[in-house]
C-alpha cells in the first residue's frame, strides 16, 4: 500500500469518527482533536467499511463502548456541546 493511499484511508476514518461525534447536526464540522483521538479506533474497529463514510459512522456508533478513552472523551465533549447548541436555538 502506498503512503498516499494510507493517508487517504486515515483521513476517511478521521472524518467518519468526527461525523460520529457530531452526527446529530446537519453540518459535519469536526475538530482536529477528534481526528487525532479517533482515527486509530476507526481503523481498528471499522476498517472493513472503507470507503463508505456513512457505514463507518454507523460502525463507530455501534462500537462506542470499544473506543479508546481519549476518543470517547472527545465524542462525549462534542456531544455535550451539540446538545447545548441545540438547546440555545
Biopython code that builds the backbone (N, CA, C, O; Angstrom):
import numpy as np
from Bio.PDB.StructureBuilder import StructureBuilder

atoms = [
    (1, "UNK", "N", (0.847, -1.172, 0.000)),
    (1, "UNK", "CA", (0.000, 0.000, 0.000)),
    (1, "UNK", "C", (0.891, 1.234, 0.000)),
    (1, "UNK", "O", (1.874, 1.300, 0.738)),
    (2, "UNK", "N", (0.547, 2.198, -0.821)),
    (2, "UNK", "CA", (1.361, 3.398, -0.906)),
    (2, "UNK", "C", (1.077, 4.319, 0.270)),
    (2, "UNK", "O", (0.042, 4.211, 0.928)),
    (3, "UNK", "N", (2.001, 5.213, 0.519)),
    (3, "UNK", "CA", (1.828, 6.181, 1.601)),
    (3, "UNK", "C", (0.618, 7.062, 1.342)),
    (3, "UNK", "O", (-0.150, 7.351, 2.260)),
    (4, "UNK", "N", (0.443, 7.493, 0.088)),
    (4, "UNK", "CA", (-0.699, 8.332, -0.265)),
    (4, "UNK", "C", (-2.007, 7.624, 0.064)),
    (4, "UNK", "O", (-2.913, 8.228, 0.638)),
    (5, "UNK", "N", (-2.110, 6.357, -0.294)),
    (5, "UNK", "CA", (-3.347, 5.608, -0.034)),
    (5, "UNK", "C", (-3.571, 5.441, 1.473)),
    (5, "UNK", "O", (-4.706, 5.531, 1.942)),
    (6, "UNK", "N", (-2.521, 5.204, 2.217)),
    (6, "UNK", "CA", (-2.636, 5.069, 3.668)),
    (6, "UNK", "C", (-3.141, 6.366, 4.289)),
    (6, "UNK", "O", (-4.021, 6.350, 5.149)),
    (7, "UNK", "N", (-2.582, 7.480, 3.852)),
    (7, "UNK", "CA", (-3.014, 8.783, 4.376)),
    (7, "UNK", "C", (-4.479, 9.029, 4.019)),
    (7, "UNK", "O", (-5.253, 9.513, 4.845)),
    (8, "UNK", "N", (-4.847, 8.697, 2.800)),
    (8, "UNK", "CA", (-6.228, 8.891, 2.355)),
    (8, "UNK", "C", (-7.202, 8.062, 3.192)),
    (8, "UNK", "O", (-8.258, 8.556, 3.586)),
    (9, "UNK", "N", (-6.856, 6.821, 3.460)),
    (9, "UNK", "CA", (-7.711, 5.964, 4.295)),
    (9, "UNK", "C", (-7.791, 6.515, 5.707)),
    (9, "UNK", "O", (-8.867, 6.525, 6.305)),
    (10, "UNK", "N", (-6.676, 6.973, 6.248)),
    (10, "UNK", "CA", (-6.672, 7.555, 7.596)),
    (10, "UNK", "C", (-7.575, 8.778, 7.663)),
    (10, "UNK", "O", (-8.287, 8.969, 8.648)),
    (11, "UNK", "N", (-7.552, 9.600, 6.635)),
    (11, "UNK", "CA", (-8.419, 10.777, 6.608)),
    (11, "UNK", "C", (-9.888, 10.381, 6.540)),
    (11, "UNK", "O", (-10.726, 11.007, 7.189)),
    (12, "UNK", "N", (-10.211, 9.352, 5.764)),
    (12, "UNK", "CA", (-11.598, 8.880, 5.716)),
    (12, "UNK", "C", (-12.067, 8.431, 7.098)),
    (12, "UNK", "O", (-13.185, 8.740, 7.511)),
    (13, "UNK", "N", (-11.226, 7.714, 7.797)),
    (13, "UNK", "CA", (-11.587, 7.272, 9.142)),
    (13, "UNK", "C", (-11.732, 8.441, 10.092)),
    (13, "UNK", "O", (-12.648, 8.465, 10.914)),
    (14, "UNK", "N", (-10.852, 9.396, 9.990)),
    (14, "UNK", "CA", (-10.941, 10.572, 10.852)),
    (14, "UNK", "C", (-12.248, 11.308, 10.612)),
    (14, "UNK", "O", (-12.905, 11.742, 11.559)),
    (15, "UNK", "N", (-12.623, 11.448, 9.364)),
    (15, "UNK", "CA", (-13.882, 12.111, 9.034)),
    (15, "UNK", "C", (-15.053, 11.309, 9.584)),
    (15, "UNK", "O", (-16.004, 11.873, 10.125)),
    (16, "UNK", "N", (-14.979, 10.006, 9.445)),
    (16, "UNK", "CA", (-16.060, 9.162, 9.957)),
    (16, "UNK", "C", (-16.182, 9.259, 11.471)),
    (16, "UNK", "O", (-17.289, 9.312, 12.008)),
    (17, "UNK", "N", (-15.052, 9.282, 12.153)),
    (17, "UNK", "CA", (-15.084, 9.414, 13.616)),
    (17, "UNK", "C", (-15.678, 10.743, 14.019)),
    (17, "UNK", "O", (-16.515, 10.821, 14.918)),
    (18, "UNK", "N", (-15.244, 11.769, 13.356)),
    (18, "UNK", "CA", (-15.770, 13.086, 13.665)),
    (18, "UNK", "C", (-17.257, 13.152, 13.354)),
    (18, "UNK", "O", (-18.023, 13.755, 14.106)),
    (19, "UNK", "N", (-17.667, 12.539, 12.257)),
    (19, "UNK", "CA", (-19.082, 12.518, 11.904)),
    (19, "UNK", "C", (-19.881, 11.792, 12.980)),
    (19, "UNK", "O", (-20.998, 12.196, 13.305)),
    (20, "UNK", "N", (-19.321, 10.736, 13.526)),
    (20, "UNK", "CA", (-19.986, 10.026, 14.613)),
    (20, "UNK", "C", (-20.159, 10.938, 15.810)),
    (20, "UNK", "O", (-21.222, 10.983, 16.428)),
    (21, "UNK", "N", (-19.111, 11.657, 16.125)),
    (21, "UNK", "CA", (-19.168, 12.563, 17.275)),
    (21, "UNK", "C", (-20.151, 13.697, 17.050)),
    (21, "UNK", "O", (-20.706, 14.234, 18.008)),
    (22, "UNK", "N", (-20.371, 14.062, 15.810)),
    (22, "UNK", "CA", (-21.211, 15.209, 15.501)),
    (22, "UNK", "C", (-22.453, 14.832, 14.693)),
    (22, "UNK", "O", (-23.044, 15.693, 14.042)),
    (23, "UNK", "N", (-22.850, 13.586, 14.723)),
    (23, "UNK", "CA", (-23.893, 13.098, 13.816)),
    (23, "UNK", "C", (-25.261, 13.731, 14.019)),
    (23, "UNK", "O", (-26.096, 13.650, 13.118)),
    (24, "UNK", "N", (-25.524, 14.346, 15.136)),
    (24, "UNK", "CA", (-26.843, 14.925, 15.355)),
    (24, "UNK", "C", (-27.075, 16.187, 14.536)),
    (24, "UNK", "O", (-28.222, 16.528, 14.245)),
    (25, "UNK", "N", (-26.024, 16.874, 14.164)),
    (25, "UNK", "CA", (-26.171, 18.122, 13.429)),
    (25, "UNK", "C", (-26.107, 17.910, 11.932)),
    (25, "UNK", "O", (-25.517, 16.935, 11.467)),
    (26, "UNK", "N", (-26.712, 18.822, 11.164)),
    (26, "UNK", "CA", (-26.671, 18.669, 9.724)),
    (26, "UNK", "C", (-25.305, 18.954, 9.129)),
    (26, "UNK", "O", (-24.951, 18.384, 8.097)),
    (27, "UNK", "N", (-24.532, 19.825, 9.761)),
    (27, "UNK", "CA", (-23.186, 20.076, 9.248)),
    (27, "UNK", "C", (-22.226, 19.165, 9.975)),
    (27, "UNK", "O", (-22.358, 18.946, 11.179)),
    (28, "UNK", "N", (-21.261, 18.632, 9.248)),
    (28, "UNK", "CA", (-20.344, 17.681, 9.845)),
    (28, "UNK", "C", (-18.972, 18.307, 10.066)),
    (28, "UNK", "O", (-17.946, 17.723, 9.719)),
    (29, "UNK", "N", (-18.969, 19.493, 10.643)),
    (29, "UNK", "CA", (-17.707, 20.107, 11.015)),
    (29, "UNK", "C", (-17.131, 19.262, 12.138)),
    (29, "UNK", "O", (-17.882, 18.753, 12.970)),
    (30, "UNK", "N", (-15.832, 19.103, 12.179)),
    (30, "UNK", "CA", (-15.233, 18.282, 13.210)),
    (30, "UNK", "C", (-13.915, 18.880, 13.654)),
    (30, "UNK", "O", (-13.273, 19.637, 12.926)),
    (31, "UNK", "N", (-13.534, 18.526, 14.847)),
    (31, "UNK", "CA", (-12.323, 19.098, 15.407)),
    (31, "UNK", "C", (-11.100, 18.265, 15.045)),
    (31, "UNK", "O", (-11.195, 17.068, 14.776)),
    (32, "UNK", "N", (-9.972, 18.922, 15.046)),
    (32, "UNK", "CA", (-8.728, 18.198, 14.805)),
    (32, "UNK", "C", (-8.448, 17.246, 15.963)),
    (32, "UNK", "O", (-7.809, 16.209, 15.788)),
    (33, "UNK", "N", (-8.936, 17.613, 17.150)),
    (33, "UNK", "CA", (-8.770, 16.724, 18.304)),
    (33, "UNK", "C", (-9.522, 15.409, 18.076)),
    (33, "UNK", "O", (-9.013, 14.340, 18.412)),
    (34, "UNK", "N", (-10.725, 15.481, 17.510)),
    (34, "UNK", "CA", (-11.489, 14.267, 17.216)),
    (34, "UNK", "C", (-10.739, 13.414, 16.199)),
    (34, "UNK", "O", (-10.678, 12.192, 16.339)),
    (35, "UNK", "N", (-10.174, 14.045, 15.186)),
    (35, "UNK", "CA", (-9.387, 13.305, 14.196)),
    (35, "UNK", "C", (-8.227, 12.595, 14.868)),
    (35, "UNK", "O", (-8.000, 11.405, 14.653)),
    (36, "UNK", "N", (-7.502, 13.333, 15.678)),
    (36, "UNK", "CA", (-6.307, 12.790, 16.316)),
    (36, "UNK", "C", (-6.644, 11.649, 17.269)),
    (36, "UNK", "O", (-5.952, 10.631, 17.288)),
    (37, "UNK", "N", (-7.681, 11.807, 18.043)),
    (37, "UNK", "CA", (-8.001, 10.826, 19.075)),
    (37, "UNK", "C", (-8.771, 9.607, 18.554)),
    (37, "UNK", "O", (-8.724, 8.547, 19.178)),
    (38, "UNK", "N", (-9.471, 9.734, 17.432)),
    (38, "UNK", "CA", (-10.370, 8.661, 16.997)),
    (38, "UNK", "C", (-9.939, 7.910, 15.746)),
    (38, "UNK", "O", (-10.513, 6.864, 15.441)),
    (39, "UNK", "N", (-8.955, 8.402, 15.016)),
    (39, "UNK", "CA", (-8.573, 7.750, 13.771)),
    (39, "UNK", "C", (-8.137, 6.304, 13.992)),
    (39, "UNK", "O", (-8.549, 5.413, 13.250)),
    (40, "UNK", "N", (-7.322, 6.070, 14.988)),
    (40, "UNK", "CA", (-6.864, 4.706, 15.261)),
    (40, "UNK", "C", (-8.007, 3.760, 15.594)),
    (40, "UNK", "O", (-8.031, 2.613, 15.148)),
    (41, "UNK", "N", (-8.956, 4.256, 16.384)),
    (41, "UNK", "CA", (-10.120, 3.434, 16.730)),
    (41, "UNK", "C", (-10.950, 3.114, 15.488)),
    (41, "UNK", "O", (-11.422, 1.990, 15.321)),
    (42, "UNK", "N", (-11.121, 4.099, 14.630)),
    (42, "UNK", "CA", (-11.904, 3.867, 13.417)),
    (42, "UNK", "C", (-11.231, 2.823, 12.539)),
    (42, "UNK", "O", (-11.901, 1.952, 11.985)),
    (43, "UNK", "N", (-9.917, 2.904, 12.410)),
    (43, "UNK", "CA", (-9.203, 1.912, 11.606)),
    (43, "UNK", "C", (-9.331, 0.521, 12.216)),
    (43, "UNK", "O", (-9.566, -0.464, 11.516)),
    (44, "UNK", "N", (-9.174, 0.463, 13.514)),
    (44, "UNK", "CA", (-9.214, -0.830, 14.208)),
    (44, "UNK", "C", (-10.601, -1.446, 14.193)),
    (44, "UNK", "O", (-10.748, -2.641, 13.939)),
    (45, "UNK", "N", (-11.613, -0.642, 14.461)),
    (45, "UNK", "CA", (-12.960, -1.175, 14.629)),
    (45, "UNK", "C", (-13.778, -1.236, 13.343)),
    (45, "UNK", "O", (-14.656, -2.089, 13.208)),
    (46, "UNK", "N", (-13.500, -0.346, 12.403)),
    (46, "UNK", "CA", (-14.396, -0.195, 11.257)),
    (46, "UNK", "C", (-13.679, -0.204, 9.908)),
    (46, "UNK", "O", (-14.228, 0.269, 8.913)),
    (47, "UNK", "N", (-12.481, -0.728, 9.868)),
    (47, "UNK", "CA", (-11.714, -0.759, 8.629)),
    (47, "UNK", "C", (-12.415, -1.499, 7.509)),
    (47, "UNK", "O", (-12.206, -1.191, 6.335)),
    (48, "UNK", "N", (-13.231, -2.456, 7.852)),
    (48, "UNK", "CA", (-13.940, -3.234, 6.842)),
    (48, "UNK", "C", (-15.022, -2.427, 6.118)),
    (48, "UNK", "O", (-15.558, -2.894, 5.113)),
    (49, "UNK", "N", (-15.350, -1.245, 6.598)),
    (49, "UNK", "CA", (-16.388, -0.416, 5.993)),
    (49, "UNK", "C", (-15.856, 0.609, 4.984)),
    (49, "UNK", "O", (-16.641, 1.301, 4.336)),
    (50, "UNK", "N", (-14.545, 0.711, 4.849)),
    (50, "UNK", "CA", (-13.952, 1.692, 3.923)),
    (50, "UNK", "C", (-14.368, 1.357, 2.508)),
    (50, "UNK", "O", (-14.365, 0.178, 2.152)),
    (51, "UNK", "N", (-14.716, 2.302, 1.698)),
    (51, "UNK", "CA", (-14.669, 3.760, 1.859)),
    (51, "UNK", "C", (-16.025, 4.377, 2.163)),
    (51, "UNK", "O", (-16.191, 5.581, 1.971)),
    (52, "UNK", "N", (-16.997, 3.610, 2.626)),
    (52, "UNK", "CA", (-18.363, 4.076, 2.843)),
    (52, "UNK", "C", (-18.465, 4.840, 4.169)),
    (52, "UNK", "O", (-18.604, 4.237, 5.232)),
    (53, "UNK", "N", (-18.395, 6.171, 4.092)),
    (53, "UNK", "CA", (-18.371, 7.002, 5.294)),
    (53, "UNK", "C", (-19.619, 6.825, 6.156)),
    (53, "UNK", "O", (-19.478, 6.722, 7.374)),
    (54, "UNK", "N", (-20.833, 6.783, 5.598)),
    (54, "UNK", "CA", (-21.998, 6.562, 6.460)),
    (54, "UNK", "C", (-21.925, 5.229, 7.220)),
    (54, "UNK", "O", (-22.343, 5.147, 8.375)),
    (55, "UNK", "N", (-21.398, 4.198, 6.573)),
    (55, "UNK", "CA", (-21.275, 2.907, 7.263)),
    (55, "UNK", "C", (-20.176, 2.944, 8.324)),
    (55, "UNK", "O", (-20.307, 2.310, 9.371)),
    (56, "UNK", "N", (-19.098, 3.681, 8.063)),
    (56, "UNK", "CA", (-18.048, 3.847, 9.074)),
    (56, "UNK", "C", (-18.632, 4.580, 10.277)),
    (56, "UNK", "O", (-18.375, 4.214, 11.424)),
    (57, "UNK", "N", (-19.412, 5.609, 10.007)),
    (57, "UNK", "CA", (-20.041, 6.385, 11.075)),
    (57, "UNK", "C", (-20.946, 5.494, 11.924)),
    (57, "UNK", "O", (-20.887, 5.536, 13.153)),
    (58, "UNK", "N", (-21.772, 4.697, 11.273)),
    (58, "UNK", "CA", (-22.665, 3.787, 11.997)),
    (58, "UNK", "C", (-21.869, 2.753, 12.782)),
    (58, "UNK", "O", (-22.231, 2.408, 13.906)),
    (59, "UNK", "N", (-20.795, 2.264, 12.195)),
    (59, "UNK", "CA", (-19.937, 1.283, 12.869)),
    (59, "UNK", "C", (-19.336, 1.869, 14.138)),
    (59, "UNK", "O", (-19.310, 1.214, 15.180)),
    (60, "UNK", "N", (-18.854, 3.098, 14.047)),
    (60, "UNK", "CA", (-18.270, 3.737, 15.237)),
    (60, "UNK", "C", (-19.325, 3.937, 16.323)),
    (60, "UNK", "O", (-19.039, 3.768, 17.508)),
    (61, "UNK", "N", (-20.535, 4.293, 15.922)),
    (61, "UNK", "CA", (-21.611, 4.452, 16.897)),
    (61, "UNK", "C", (-21.921, 3.116, 17.574)),
    (61, "UNK", "O", (-22.119, 3.060, 18.787)),
    (62, "UNK", "N", (-21.960, 2.047, 16.787)),
    (62, "UNK", "CA", (-22.225, 0.711, 17.357)),
    (62, "UNK", "C", (-21.112, 0.256, 18.294)),
    (62, "UNK", "O", (-21.367, -0.423, 19.288)),
    (63, "UNK", "N", (-19.884, 0.631, 17.975)),
    (63, "UNK", "CA", (-18.728, 0.174, 18.742)),
    (63, "UNK", "C", (-18.238, 1.198, 19.760)),
    (63, "UNK", "O", (-17.099, 1.123, 20.221)),
    (64, "UNK", "N", (-19.081, 2.135, 20.105)),
    (64, "UNK", "CA", (-18.695, 3.215, 21.007)),
    (64, "UNK", "C", (-18.091, 2.700, 22.312)),
    (64, "UNK", "O", (-17.171, 3.310, 22.857)),
    (65, "UNK", "N", (-18.599, 1.602, 22.800)),
    (65, "UNK", "CA", (-18.094, 1.037, 24.053)),
    (65, "UNK", "C", (-16.662, 0.526, 23.920)),
    (65, "UNK", "O", (-15.987, 0.306, 24.925)),
    (66, "UNK", "N", (-16.196, 0.335, 22.686)),
    (66, "UNK", "CA", (-14.876, -0.240, 22.460)),
    (66, "UNK", "C", (-13.833, 0.780, 22.009)),
    (66, "UNK", "O", (-12.688, 0.414, 21.741)),
    (67, "UNK", "N", (-14.218, 2.062, 21.922)),
    (67, "UNK", "CA", (-13.240, 3.074, 21.510)),
    (67, "UNK", "C", (-12.338, 3.409, 22.679)),
    (67, "UNK", "O", (-12.674, 3.143, 23.833)),
    (68, "UNK", "N", (-11.203, 3.986, 22.377)),
    (68, "UNK", "CA", (-10.236, 4.341, 23.415)),
    (68, "UNK", "C", (-10.813, 5.424, 24.327)),
    (68, "UNK", "O", (-11.720, 6.153, 23.925)),
    (69, "UNK", "N", (-10.298, 5.532, 25.537)),
    (69, "UNK", "CA", (-10.790, 6.571, 26.456)),
    (69, "UNK", "C", (-10.660, 7.980, 25.878)),
    (69, "UNK", "O", (-11.544, 8.811, 26.086)),
    (70, "UNK", "N", (-9.587, 8.257, 25.165)),
    (70, "UNK", "CA", (-9.404, 9.583, 24.580)),
    (70, "UNK", "C", (-10.457, 9.901, 23.542)),
    (70, "UNK", "O", (-11.010, 11.000, 23.532)),
    (71, "UNK", "N", (-10.742, 8.946, 22.664)),
    (71, "UNK", "CA", (-11.766, 9.136, 21.637)),
    (71, "UNK", "C", (-13.132, 9.294, 22.288)),
    (71, "UNK", "O", (-13.907, 10.167, 21.895)),
    (72, "UNK", "N", (-13.432, 8.474, 23.260)),
    (72, "UNK", "CA", (-14.726, 8.558, 23.939)),
    (72, "UNK", "C", (-14.894, 9.914, 24.615)),
    (72, "UNK", "O", (-15.980, 10.493, 24.589)),
    (73, "UNK", "N", (-13.820, 10.422, 25.221)),
    (73, "UNK", "CA", (-13.891, 11.730, 25.878)),
    (73, "UNK", "C", (-14.197, 12.828, 24.870)),
    (73, "UNK", "O", (-15.013, 13.711, 25.137)),
    (74, "UNK", "N", (-13.545, 12.776, 23.711)),
    (74, "UNK", "CA", (-13.807, 13.771, 22.663)),
    (74, "UNK", "C", (-15.240, 13.651, 22.175)),
    (74, "UNK", "O", (-15.927, 14.660, 22.015)),
    (75, "UNK", "N", (-15.696, 12.435, 21.937)),
    (75, "UNK", "CA", (-17.061, 12.223, 21.464)),
    (75, "UNK", "C", (-18.067, 12.741, 22.486)),
    (75, "UNK", "O", (-19.048, 13.387, 22.117)),
    (76, "UNK", "N", (-17.831, 12.463, 23.767)),
    (76, "UNK", "CA", (-18.733, 12.930, 24.820)),
    (76, "UNK", "C", (-18.748, 14.454, 24.897)),
    (76, "UNK", "O", (-19.809, 15.072, 24.981)),
    (77, "UNK", "N", (-17.565, 15.048, 24.868)),
    (77, "UNK", "CA", (-17.443, 16.510, 24.952)),
    (77, "UNK", "C", (-18.154, 17.186, 23.779)),
    (77, "UNK", "O", (-18.855, 18.180, 23.970)),
    (78, "UNK", "N", (-17.980, 16.660, 22.587)),
    (78, "UNK", "CA", (-18.621, 17.257, 21.425)),
    (78, "UNK", "C", (-20.126, 17.018, 21.418)),
    (78, "UNK", "O", (-20.883, 17.845, 20.910)),
    (79, "UNK", "N", (-20.564, 15.896, 21.976)),
    (79, "UNK", "CA", (-21.995, 15.634, 22.081)),
    (79, "UNK", "C", (-22.660, 16.619, 23.046)),
    (79, "UNK", "O", (-23.763, 17.101, 22.788)),
    (80, "UNK", "N", (-21.982, 16.914, 24.156)),
    (80, "UNK", "CA", (-22.492, 17.891, 25.113)),
    (80, "UNK", "C", (-22.571, 19.265, 24.454)),
    (80, "UNK", "O", (-23.565, 19.973, 24.615)),
    (81, "UNK", "N", (-21.536, 19.643, 23.718)),
    (81, "UNK", "CA", (-21.543, 20.939, 23.031)),
    (81, "UNK", "C", (-22.682, 21.014, 22.019)),
    (81, "UNK", "O", (-23.316, 22.059, 21.876)),
    (82, "UNK", "N", (-22.948, 19.910, 21.313)),
    (82, "UNK", "CA", (-24.064, 19.863, 20.354)),
    (82, "UNK", "C", (-25.401, 20.058, 21.051)),
    (82, "UNK", "O", (-26.257, 20.810, 20.584)),
    (83, "UNK", "N", (-25.570, 19.360, 22.191)),
    (83, "UNK", "CA", (-26.827, 19.488, 22.932)),
    (83, "UNK", "C", (-27.034, 20.916, 23.433)),
    (83, "UNK", "O", (-28.141, 21.450, 23.374)),
    (84, "UNK", "N", (-25.962, 21.525, 23.925)),
    (84, "UNK", "CA", (-26.074, 22.924, 24.393)),
    (84, "UNK", "C", (-26.428, 23.854, 23.254)),
    (84, "UNK", "O", (-27.265, 24.742, 23.414)),
    (85, "UNK", "N", (-25.804, 23.662, 22.109)),
    (85, "UNK", "CA", (-26.104, 24.499, 20.949)),
    (85, "UNK", "C", (-27.543, 24.311, 20.500)),
    (85, "UNK", "O", (-28.209, 25.280, 20.134)),
    (86, "UNK", "N", (-28.029, 23.079, 20.524)),
    (86, "UNK", "CA", (-29.413, 22.807, 20.128)),
    (86, "UNK", "C", (-30.391, 23.421, 21.116)),
    (86, "UNK", "O", (-31.451, 23.908, 20.721)),
    (87, "UNK", "N", (-30.044, 23.401, 22.399)),
    (87, "UNK", "CA", (-30.923, 23.947, 23.420)),
    (87, "UNK", "C", (-31.006, 25.473, 23.336)),
    (87, "UNK", "O", (-32.021, 26.067, 23.700)),
    (88, "UNK", "N", (-29.944, 26.093, 22.862)),
    (88, "UNK", "CA", (-29.941, 27.551, 22.776)),
    (88, "UNK", "C", (-30.592, 28.069, 21.499)),
    (88, "UNK", "O", (-30.831, 29.271, 21.373)),
    (89, "UNK", "N", (-30.883, 27.180, 20.552)),
    (89, "UNK", "CA", (-31.523, 27.599, 19.287)),
    (89, "UNK", "C", (-32.978, 27.873, 19.443)),
    (89, "UNK", "O", (-33.646, 28.232, 18.474)),
]
sb = StructureBuilder()
sb.init_structure("model")
sb.init_model(0)
sb.init_chain("A")
sb.init_seg("    ")
for serial, (resi, resn, name, xyz) in enumerate(atoms, 1):
    if name == "N":
        sb.init_residue(resn, " ", resi, " ")
    sb.init_atom(name, np.array(xyz, "f"), 0.0, 1.0, " ", f" {name:<3s}", serial, name[0])
structure = sb.get_structure()
